[in-house]
Amino acid sequence: MKKKILVPSMVADLVRQGLLTMEGVRFTQRSACPSCQGVLQGYDYRRKRFATLVEDETARDIQVIVKRFVCRSCGGVSMADAPFYPATRHGAPVVDFALVLSRLVSYREASRVLAHCHIEMDWGTIRHYATRGFPPAATFPLYGVPVPLSLLYLSILGLQIDKGGSIVGTEALAACRLPPAHGALFQLVGLSEDRDERNKQEKEKDRIS
């Protein structure tokens, strides 16, 4: 009998919450041109799909906003630092989850487990990613499901959003650090405190005005 992974609803909801946290997050930072290390100038913004969630049989893309830059020296165009592996159509935590599962079960079963976690990804895409040689992700066995730490960290941020405010790209990058997310949780604590202070200041400005 082929191995199967059972997905408790708690795990599925946690993954869903983590991915919803990424909706509309803006990534706007890059230190230098990746080609010549020249000075960068803002160019425009592009939307990128981070994941496709399926809820009540309806699929919708979770999108992030990534700034593009043009180099003043060589004229090359580059993207802000964002949690994506090169030439992939999904955010790094989603790719990590698919690859972790594919090392334990068949590609079709991995696709089924992702579907139970509200993630749409066909088995052919998983097989393609498995040939790319991406580094293994740090995971945590949650009720028998090996969940990437990046998704767990995003879910923590999502719980904080429920209390008010929104996250910024630096927080998302800390959660999705590549590869594994050693120390990212401690960074999230500091970044979250900065966000709480920022939101507090914004609320105070609104009250005064």
Secondary structure, 3 states (H helix, E strand, C coil): CCCCCCCCHHHHHHHHHHHHCCCCCEECCCCCCCCCCCCEEEEEEEEEEEEEEEECCEEEEEEEEEEEEEECCCCCEEECCCCCCCCCCCCHHHHHHHHHHHCCCCHHHHHHHHHHCCECCCHHHHHHHHCCCCCCCCEEEECCEEEEHHHHHHHHHHHHHCCCCCCCHHHHHHHCCCCCCCCHHHHHHHHHHHHHHHHHHHHHHHHHC
